[in-house]
C-alpha cells in the first residue's frame, strides 16, 4: 500500500470519528429538552439507517443544526417534530438514505422520549 493510499485510508477511518465527536459535543451543549429529543431521534435512527460513515455523520450534523437553530429561535420541541415524531424522523432520514425497516418498538420508544422532552 502506497503512502497516499495509507493516508486516504486513515483519513476515511478518522474523519467520521472526529466529526461524530464534534456532533456529540454540540448535542451536549443543547438545552436539556432539546438534547433529550435529539438523543431520542438518534436512538431511533440507529435502528434503521444504513451504515455509511460520511452520510450518517452529515445527517446527524444536520440534525444538530436543526435543533440548535430551534433552540436559538425558542421553537418548542413539538414545533420541530410535530405530533408524530416517528413520521418526522422517517421523513428526515429519507433525505439521507433509502430508509429501511423500523421496528414498532423503536417507534413507541421515540414517541415516549419525545413526550418526555416536550413536557
MDTraj code that builds the backbone (N, CA, C; nanometers):
import mdtraj as md
import numpy as np

residues = "UNK UNK UNK UNK UNK UNK UNK UNK UNK UNK UNK UNK UNK UNK UNK UNK UNK UNK UNK UNK UNK UNK UNK UNK UNK UNK UNK UNK UNK UNK UNK UNK UNK UNK UNK UNK UNK UNK UNK UNK UNK UNK UNK UNK UNK UNK UNK UNK UNK UNK UNK UNK UNK UNK UNK UNK UNK UNK UNK UNK UNK UNK UNK UNK UNK UNK UNK UNK UNK UNK UNK UNK UNK UNK UNK UNK UNK UNK UNK UNK UNK UNK UNK UNK UNK UNK UNK UNK UNK UNK UNK UNK UNK UNK UNK UNK UNK UNK UNK UNK UNK UNK UNK UNK UNK UNK UNK UNK UNK UNK UNK UNK UNK UNK UNK UNK UNK UNK UNK".split()
xyz = np.array([
    [0.0854, -0.1162, 0.0000],
    [0.0000, 0.0000, 0.0000],
    [0.0904, 0.1231, 0.0000],
    [0.0660, 0.2145, -0.0916],
    [0.1472, 0.3360, -0.1010],
    [0.1144, 0.4303, 0.0144],
    [0.2015, 0.5295, 0.0327],
    [0.1770, 0.6283, 0.1382],
    [0.0471, 0.7042, 0.1139],
    [0.0173, 0.7349, -0.0122],
    [-0.1064, 0.8062, -0.0458],
    [-0.2280, 0.7209, -0.0114],
    [-0.2201, 0.5920, -0.0402],
    [-0.3313, 0.5011, -0.0079],
    [-0.3496, 0.4907, 0.1428],
    [-0.2386, 0.4804, 0.2145],
    [-0.2457, 0.4740, 0.3608],
    [-0.3070, 0.6012, 0.4172],
    [-0.2643, 0.7151, 0.3651],
    [-0.3161, 0.8428, 0.4118],
    [-0.4663, 0.8530, 0.3879],
    [-0.5117, 0.8098, 0.2698],
    [-0.6548, 0.8120, 0.2381],
    [-0.7333, 0.7201, 0.3293],
    [-0.6777, 0.6026, 0.3554],
    [-0.7440, 0.5066, 0.4434],
    [-0.7571, 0.5638, 0.5843],
    [-0.6495, 0.6214, 0.6355],
    [-0.6513, 0.6785, 0.7702],
    [-0.7520, 0.7935, 0.7764],
    [-0.7539, 0.8772, 0.6742],
    [-0.8489, 0.9896, 0.6720],
    [-0.9922, 0.9395, 0.6736],
    [-1.0205, 0.8321, 0.5991],
    [-1.1567, 0.7766, 0.5975],
    [-1.1933, 0.7184, 0.7329],
    [-1.0984, 0.6594, 0.8014],
    [-1.1269, 0.5977, 0.9307],
    [-1.1376, 0.7023, 1.0423],
    [-1.0547, 0.8025, 1.0407],
    [-1.0520, 0.9003, 1.1484],
    [-1.1511, 1.0126, 1.1236],
    [-1.1668, 1.0556, 0.9996],
    [-1.2535, 1.1684, 0.9662],
    [-1.3916, 1.1587, 1.0279],
    [-1.4671, 1.0518, 0.9991],
    [-1.6015, 1.0420, 1.0580],
    [-1.6001, 1.0390, 1.2112],
    [-1.4969, 0.9812, 1.2703],
    [-1.4902, 0.9767, 1.4169],
    [-1.4758, 1.1164, 1.4746],
    [-1.3908, 1.1980, 1.4121],
    [-1.3728, 1.3351, 1.4600],
    [-1.5031, 1.4130, 1.4437],
    [-1.5688, 1.3959, 1.3310],
    [-1.6952, 1.4655, 1.3070],
    [-1.8014, 1.4176, 1.4048],
    [-1.8039, 1.2867, 1.4331],
    [-1.9012, 1.2318, 1.5284],
    [-1.8789, 1.2915, 1.6668],
    [-1.7532, 1.3002, 1.7088],
    [-1.7237, 1.3592, 1.8403],
    [-1.7661, 1.5058, 1.8453],
    [-1.7422, 1.5776, 1.7369],
    [-1.7831, 1.7187, 1.7313],
    [-1.9358, 1.7297, 1.7382],
    [-2.0052, 1.6398, 1.6676],
    [-2.1523, 1.6374, 1.6734],
    [-2.1989, 1.6120, 1.8165],
    [-2.1409, 1.5113, 1.8823],
    [-2.1820, 1.4780, 2.0191],
    [-2.1559, 1.5952, 2.1143],
    [-2.0476, 1.6689, 2.0935],
    [-2.0190, 1.7854, 2.1762],
    [-2.1252, 1.8934, 2.1548],
    [-2.1688, 1.9111, 2.0308],
    [-2.2743, 2.0087, 2.0017],
    [-2.4048, 1.9690, 2.0707],
    [-2.4379, 1.8420, 2.0651],
    [-2.5612, 1.7944, 2.1291],
    [-2.5539, 1.8167, 2.2796],
    [-2.4384, 1.7924, 2.3381],
    [-2.4216, 1.8095, 2.4827],
    [-2.4452, 1.9548, 2.5258],
    [-2.4256, 2.0484, 2.4354],
    [-2.4434, 2.1901, 2.4668],
    [-2.5886, 2.2368, 2.4528],
    [-2.6748, 2.1551, 2.3955],
    [-2.8154, 2.1938, 2.3786],
    [-2.8864, 2.2013, 2.5135],
    [-2.9891, 2.2868, 2.5249],
    [-3.0715, 2.2857, 2.6466],
    [-3.1292, 2.1455, 2.6682],
    [-3.1546, 2.1097, 2.7929],
    [-3.1954, 1.9736, 2.8297],
    [-3.3030, 1.9095, 2.7459],
    [-3.4162, 1.9784, 2.7242],
    [-3.5244, 1.9136, 2.6499],
    [-3.4878, 1.8946, 2.5027],
    [-3.4111, 1.9846, 2.4439],
    [-3.3669, 1.9679, 2.3050],
    [-3.2669, 1.8525, 2.2961],
    [-3.1753, 1.8463, 2.3934],
    [-3.0773, 1.7374, 2.3974],
    [-3.1489, 1.6022, 2.4100],
    [-3.2482, 1.5950, 2.4973],
    [-3.3248, 1.4715, 2.5142],
    [-3.3918, 1.4313, 2.3832],
    [-3.4491, 1.5282, 2.3138],
    [-3.5160, 1.4996, 2.1866],
    [-3.4167, 1.4529, 2.0813],
    [-3.3019, 1.5202, 2.0698],
    [-3.2006, 1.4792, 1.9715],
    [-3.1520, 1.3384, 2.0018],
    [-3.1277, 1.3085, 2.1274],
    [-3.0809, 1.1743, 2.1637],
    [-3.1864, 1.0687, 2.1326],
    [-3.3141, 1.1026, 2.1491],
    [-3.4220, 1.0092, 2.1143],
    [-3.4251, 0.9861, 1.9632],
    [-3.4126, 1.0930, 1.8869],
    [-3.4098, 1.0803, 1.7405],
    [-3.2892, 0.9974, 1.6991],
    [-3.1765, 1.0233, 1.7602],
    [-3.0531, 0.9496, 1.7304],
    [-3.0713, 0.7995, 1.7543],
    [-3.1269, 0.7642, 1.8707],
    [-3.1502, 0.6216, 1.9007],
    [-3.2403, 0.5579, 1.7959],
    [-3.3451, 0.6289, 1.7600],
    [-3.4402, 0.5792, 1.6604],
    [-3.3700, 0.5586, 1.5269],
    [-3.2895, 0.6556, 1.4861],
    [-3.2194, 0.6452, 1.3587],
    [-3.1224, 0.5276, 1.3568],
    [-3.0616, 0.4983, 1.4700],
    [-2.9651, 0.3882, 1.4766],
    [-3.0295, 0.2530, 1.4443],
    [-3.1615, 0.2450, 1.4560],
    [-3.2304, 0.1192, 1.4277],
    [-3.2388, 0.0872, 1.2787],
    [-3.2394, 0.1905, 1.1934],
    [-3.2678, 0.1600, 1.0540],
    [-3.1865, 0.2335, 0.9493],
    [-3.0992, 0.3236, 0.9880],
    [-3.0195, 0.3952, 0.8882],
    [-2.9010, 0.3083, 0.8486],
    [-2.8819, 0.2852, 0.7180],
    [-2.7672, 0.2046, 0.6732],
    [-2.6360, 0.2669, 0.7198],
    [-2.5398, 0.1833, 0.7497],
    [-2.4117, 0.2323, 0.7989],
    [-2.3281, 0.2822, 0.6814],
    [-2.3042, 0.4100, 0.6803],
    [-2.2207, 0.4772, 0.5810],
    [-2.1671, 0.5993, 0.6516],
    [-2.0444, 0.5892, 0.7022],
    [-1.9868, 0.6913, 0.7880],
    [-2.0112, 0.8339, 0.7461],
    [-1.9759, 0.8690, 0.6232],
    [-1.9858, 1.0084, 0.5815],
    [-2.1293, 1.0583, 0.5768],
    [-2.2204, 0.9824, 0.5153],
    [-2.3575, 1.0319, 0.5052],
    [-2.4269, 1.0290, 0.6407],
    [-2.3965, 0.9314, 0.7256],
    [-2.4549, 0.9292, 0.8594],
    [-2.4101, 1.0494, 0.9405],
    [-2.2824, 1.0808, 0.9347],
    [-2.2326, 1.1945, 1.0117],
    [-2.2970, 1.3226, 0.9601],
    [-2.3098, 1.3364, 0.8295],
    [-2.3753, 1.4545, 0.7732],
    [-2.5198, 1.4647, 0.8237],
    [-2.5894, 1.3528, 0.8253],
    [-2.7274, 1.3517, 0.8722],
    [-2.7349, 1.4002, 1.0175],
    [-2.6481, 1.3485, 1.1029],
    [-2.6503, 1.3881, 1.2430],
    [-2.6062, 1.5332, 1.2605],
    [-2.5108, 1.5787, 1.1810],
    [-2.4719, 1.7197, 1.1869],
    [-2.5899, 1.8090, 1.1493],
    [-2.6642, 1.7696, 1.0476],
    [-2.7827, 1.8462, 1.0080],
    [-2.8896, 1.8435, 1.1178],
    [-2.9015, 1.7301, 1.1846],
    [-2.9952, 1.7195, 1.2963],
    [-2.9557, 1.8181, 1.4070],
    [-2.8268, 1.8228, 1.4384],
    [-2.7792, 1.9178, 1.5396],
    [-2.8066, 2.0611, 1.4948],
    [-2.7817, 2.0903, 1.3666],
    [-2.8110, 2.2245, 1.3139],
    [-2.9573, 2.2610, 1.3381],
    [-3.0449, 2.1685, 1.3044],
    [-3.1887, 2.1913, 1.3169],
    [-3.2276, 2.2241, 1.4614],
    [-3.1802, 2.1440, 1.5546],
    [-3.2171, 2.1647, 1.6945],
    [-3.1462, 2.2850, 1.7561],
    [-3.0229, 2.3137, 1.7132],
    [-2.9552, 2.4339, 1.7622],
    [-3.0317, 2.5591, 1.7179],
    [-3.0728, 2.5618, 1.5924],
    [-3.1470, 2.6769, 1.5411],
    [-3.2815, 2.6912, 1.6122],
    [-3.3489, 2.5781, 1.6318],
    [-3.4782, 2.5812, 1.7009],
    [-3.4618, 2.6319, 1.8440],
    [-3.3571, 2.5871, 1.9126],
    [-3.3324, 2.6330, 2.0496],
    [-3.3043, 2.7831, 2.0496],
    [-3.2251, 2.8292, 1.9540],
    [-3.1932, 2.9722, 1.9457],
    [-3.3177, 3.0559, 1.9168],
    [-3.4082, 3.0010, 1.8355],
    [-3.5317, 3.0715, 1.7996],
    [-3.6419, 3.0560, 1.9045],
    [-3.6216, 2.9649, 2.0004],
    [-3.7243, 2.9395, 2.1006],
    [-3.8376, 2.8514, 2.0504],
    [-3.8128, 2.7785, 1.9408],
    [-3.9138, 2.6871, 1.8874],
    [-3.9249, 2.5669, 1.9807],
    [-4.0449, 2.5341, 2.0284],
    [-4.0585, 2.4173, 2.1170],
    [-4.0294, 2.2866, 2.0423],
    [-3.9963, 2.1842, 2.1183],
    [-3.9646, 2.0539, 2.0595],
    [-4.0774, 2.0074, 1.9675],
    [-4.2023, 2.0213, 2.0112],
    [-4.3161, 1.9794, 1.9272],
    [-4.3238, 2.0617, 1.7981],
    [-4.2746, 2.1827, 1.8006],
    [-4.2709, 2.2647, 1.6806],
    [-4.1726, 2.2112, 1.5775],
    [-4.0783, 2.1320, 1.6228],
    [-3.9790, 2.0702, 1.5338],
    [-4.0309, 1.9360, 1.4833],
    [-4.0698, 1.8504, 1.5772],
    [-4.1041, 1.7119, 1.5404],
    [-4.2520, 1.6904, 1.5136],
    [-4.3370, 1.7850, 1.5511],
    [-4.4805, 1.7703, 1.5276],
    [-4.5443, 1.6700, 1.6217],
    [-4.6655, 1.6266, 1.5855],
    [-4.7414, 1.5335, 1.6696],
    [-4.6981, 1.3887, 1.6524],
    [-4.6322, 1.3575, 1.5419],
    [-4.5893, 1.2200, 1.5149],
    [-4.4381, 1.2192, 1.4936],
    [-4.3612, 1.2057, 1.6038],
    [-4.2157, 1.2120, 1.5906],
    [-4.1588, 1.1033, 1.4999],
    [-4.2213, 0.9861, 1.4955],
    [-4.1710, 0.8800, 1.4078],
    [-4.1825, 0.9222, 1.2614],
    [-4.2918, 0.9861, 1.2263],
    [-4.3084, 1.0347, 1.0896],
    [-4.2055, 1.1429, 1.0580],
    [-4.1811, 1.2321, 1.1541],
    [-4.0792, 1.3354, 1.1357],
    [-3.9437, 1.2717, 1.1057],
    [-3.9026, 1.1749, 1.1888],
    [-3.7713, 1.1130, 1.1726],
    [-3.7658, 1.0327, 1.0429],
    [-3.8725, 0.9609, 1.0104],
    [-3.8741, 0.8850, 0.8847],
    [-3.8546, 0.9787, 0.7659],
    [-3.9220, 1.0914, 0.7671],
    [-3.9100, 1.1891, 0.6585],
    [-3.7702, 1.2495, 0.6575],
    [-3.7194, 1.2853, 0.7738],
    [-3.5849, 1.3407, 0.7849],
    [-3.4818, 1.2430, 0.7286],
    [-3.4914, 1.1164, 0.7674],
    [-3.3934, 1.0151, 0.7247],
    [-3.3993, 0.9880, 0.5751],
    [-3.5170, 1.0002, 0.5160],
    [-3.5284, 0.9752, 0.3714],
    [-3.4414, 1.0700, 0.2896],
    [-3.4055, 1.1832, 0.3461],
    [-3.3165, 1.2754, 0.2771],
    [-3.1730, 1.2237, 0.2695],
    [-3.1423, 1.1205, 0.3475],
    [-3.0055, 1.0707, 0.3571],
    [-2.9903, 0.9247, 0.3184],
    [-3.0997, 0.8531, 0.3053],
    [-3.0912, 0.7105, 0.2737],
    [-3.2198, 0.6666, 0.2074],
    [-3.2209, 0.5420, 0.1735],
    [-3.3414, 0.4822, 0.1159],
    [-3.4344, 0.4307, 0.2245],
    [-3.4009, 0.4593, 0.3505],
    [-3.4866, 0.4146, 0.4605],
    [-3.4586, 0.2707, 0.4978],
    [-3.5557, 0.2058, 0.5528],
    [-3.5382, 0.0689, 0.5961],
    [-3.6479, 0.0299, 0.6911],
    [-3.6335, -0.0833, 0.7492],
    [-3.7326, -0.1371, 0.8416],
    [-3.7199, -0.0692, 0.9765],
    [-3.8302, -0.0260, 1.0304],
    [-3.8309, 0.0357, 1.1630],
    [-3.9233, -0.0461, 1.2527],
    [-3.8663, -0.1083, 1.3552],
    [-3.9497, -0.1872, 1.4456],
    [-4.0513, -0.0998, 1.5201],
    [-4.1687, -0.1550, 1.5435],
    [-4.2744, -0.0831, 1.6151],
    [-4.2259, -0.0403, 1.7533],
    [-4.1455, -0.1226, 1.8159],
    [-4.0933, -0.0898, 1.9487],
    [-4.0096, 0.0386, 1.9448],
    [-3.9312, 0.0545, 1.8388],
    [-3.8489, 0.1751, 1.8254],
    [-3.9375, 0.2976, 1.8078],
    [-4.0468, 0.2836, 1.7319],
    [-4.1402, 0.3950, 1.7130],
    [-4.2026, 0.4350, 1.8473],
    [-4.2439, 0.3363, 1.9267],
    [-4.3049, 0.3649, 2.0574],
    [-4.2054, 0.4328, 2.1506],
    [-4.0818, 0.3851, 2.1504],
    [-3.9794, 0.4432, 2.2367],
    [-3.9518, 0.5878, 2.1963],
    [-3.9424, 0.6142, 2.0670],
    [-3.9204, 0.7507, 2.0198],
    [-4.0344, 0.8412, 2.0638],
    [-4.1561, 0.7966, 2.0456],
    [-4.2735, 0.8768, 2.0835],
    [-4.2709, 0.9071, 2.2328],
    [-4.2413, 0.8081, 2.3151],
    [-4.2345, 0.8274, 2.4604],
    [-4.1217, 0.9244, 2.4976],
    [-4.0065, 0.9117, 2.4339],
    [-3.8941, 1.0001, 2.4631],
    [-3.9256, 1.1445, 2.4249],
    [-3.9911, 1.1642, 2.3123],
    [-4.0277, 1.2994, 2.2695],
    [-4.1334, 1.3582, 2.3627],
    [-4.2278, 1.2748, 2.4072],
    [-4.3268, 1.3214, 2.5058],
    [-4.2581, 1.3762, 2.6278],
    [-4.1562, 1.3032, 2.6753],
    [-4.0802, 1.3466, 2.7924],
    [-4.0066, 1.4782, 2.7633],
    [-3.9476, 1.4893, 2.6452],
    [-3.8722, 1.6107, 2.6097],
    [-3.9658, 1.7301, 2.5901],
    [-4.0842, 1.7047, 2.5356],
    [-4.1780, 1.8135, 2.5068],
    [-4.2501, 1.8611, 2.6320],
    [-4.2473, 1.7793, 2.7360],
    [-4.3110, 1.8198, 2.8617],
    [-4.4477, 1.7754, 2.8716],
])
top = md.Topology()
chain = top.add_chain()
for i, resn in enumerate(residues, 1):
    res = top.add_residue(resn, chain, resSeq=i)
    for name in ("N", "CA", "C"):
        top.add_atom(name, md.element.get_by_symbol(name[0]), res)
traj = md.Trajectory(xyz[None], top)
